[in-house]
Amino acid sequence: MTYRLAFPADVFDTYKQLPDAARRDLAVCLVDAQEDPLGHSEPYGEDDGIIRTVARGHITAVILCGHTTSTLTVLAIAYAGT
């Protein structure tokens, strides 16, 4: 099952401001997570199967896995590059 991706407006603004390489890395993480959220992410704190982390290169994002609605919501983005 493929999950639908959702970005709150403020998080999408953060995404738009990232360098191209960071946006590509995040896109790869999110596309993988859309197919298998639990298999392509790590727990964020306690493993509740709902709040997860995806990371690649210098980019990390926290996602909310809405299993009943088949939606992945990007809650936060962190970029550790220059």
PyMOL commands that set and color helices and strands:
alter all, ss='L'
color gray80, all
select helices_A, chain A and resi 9-17+20-35
alter helices_A, ss='H'
color red, helices_A
select strands_A, chain A and resi 4-6+42-43+51-56+59-66+71-79
alter strands_A, ss='S'
color yellow, strands_A
deselect
rebuild
show_as cartoon
